[in-house]
Amino acid sequence: MKKERQNAVLRVIAATDVETQNHLIDELRKIGIESTQATVSRDIRELHLIKEMTSSGSYRYTVSERPVMQNQKVRLKSIFKESVTSYANAQNLVVIKTLPSLAPAACSAIDSMGLKNIIGTIAGDDTGFLAMQDTAAAEKFCKEIEEMLK
């Protein structure tokens, strides 16, 4: 359902100058897709839609021309290479140290991957705590981090 809705969003913004989220919701409703503002907002973010100015001076949603990294592992590797300074595991916890202010970005990237062995993350300014399913999962993830940082 999500994929079909997001494809419909792309079709709508290609065919119509959609200026607001409410306008997008209305256009989706016209083609039989009911959606909430929160869902449309999430779709806009996940589809990397941006607003651009039209020739008439109004704004419309469009797909960003900036290349989008589709592979989450590539995205995570990039974020880790740029921000993680060290990491360690203690039983089922993995602690990552980052440059100042970058722990939230690193933990958010991990959360967005939906990895089954990660129970949750907590991010401070320069430290992230990852609760793993068990000690073996923590050790395995540390090896993955090591590979990402190479």
N, C-alpha and C positions, 0 to 999 in steps of 0.2 A: 504494500500500500504506500509506504514512504517513497519508494523509488518511482512509482506511478505518479504520485503527487508532485514530486520534485521535477519529473519530466514535464508534467503539465505546467508547472511554474515557468520552466524554461520556454515552453511553447507560447505561453501567455505573454511573457515579456518580449519575446521576439516579434509577436504580432501586434502588440498594443503598447503605447507609452504609459507604463504604470508608474505613477508618481509616489504612491504611499502604500503601506502595508494593507490598509483598509481597502484601497482600490484593488489590490491583488486578491484579497479575500473575496471581494465582490466578483471579480473576473473568474476566479476558480469556481465560485458558486454557480455562475452562468453555465459552466460546462459540467456541472454535477458533482463537484468536489467541495464538501464542507470542510472548513478548516478554522482553527482559532488563530488569534494574533500571535500567541506564543509559538505555535507550530510554524506559522509563516516566518516569524522572526528567526527561528532555528534553521529553517530551510534556506533563508537568505544567507545566513552565516555559512552553512555547510556547502552551499553552491558558489560561495565567493562572489555574491552579487554586490555591485556597487551602484551608486547613483551617479549619473553623468548628466551634464546640461545638454538640453536639446537646442536646436537652432532657434526655437521660439523663446528660449530663456527659462523654460520649466525644466524639471528634473525627471529622469526616468531610471528604472532599474535596468541594469545590463550585466552581462558576465564580465568579470575582470579580465583584462588582457594579460595580466601578470600570470606567468606560468604557475600552475597549481601542482604541487607534489601530491600525486594520487596515492603513492605508496607510503603508508603510515610509518613503516620501519625507516624509510629514507628521511621522513620528517623528524622522527625521534632522534635518529643518528645525527642529523644536522643540529638540532637543538642541544643535544648532549655535547657534541664537539665544541660548540660555542659557549656552553655555560658550565658544564660539570668539571670540577677541579679534582674531586676525589670521591670514593665510594667505599663502603664496607658493609658486611652483613654480620648480624648478631642474632643467631638463631633464625627466627622467621622474619626478622626486620632487615631492611636494606636502608642504609643512611647514605644520602648523596649530599655532597657539599658543592655549592655552585658559586659563581661570581655573585657579588651583591645584587639583590633584587631579582635574581633569575630562577630561584627555586620554584616559585609558582608556575612559571612557564614550563619547566622541566616536568613537574608533577602533573600539570594539565595535559601535556603531551602523552604522558604515560596513561592517564585516566582515559583519554580519548581513544586509545588503542583497544580498550576492552579486553585486556589479557586475562585469561581465566584464573591464573595463579595469584593475581594481585587482588587483595581484598579491598584495599583503599590506600590513599595517600594523604599526607598532611604536609603542607609547605609553610615554612617560615620565610624569612628574607633570603637567606643563603643556605638553608638546610631543608632537605626533604626527607620525610620518613615514609617508607613503603611497607605496609603490612602485607606479608606474603602468606600463602596458604600453609606452608610449612618450611622447615629449614632447607630441605632439598630445593624447593622452588626459589628461595632466597639465594642460595649458592649458584643455581643455574642462571638467575637474572644477573648476578654480578659478573658471570662469565660473558653474558650478552652485552653488558655495559662495557666490559673490557674490549670486546670486538668492535663496538660502536665507536670507541675512542681511538682506535687505531687509524 
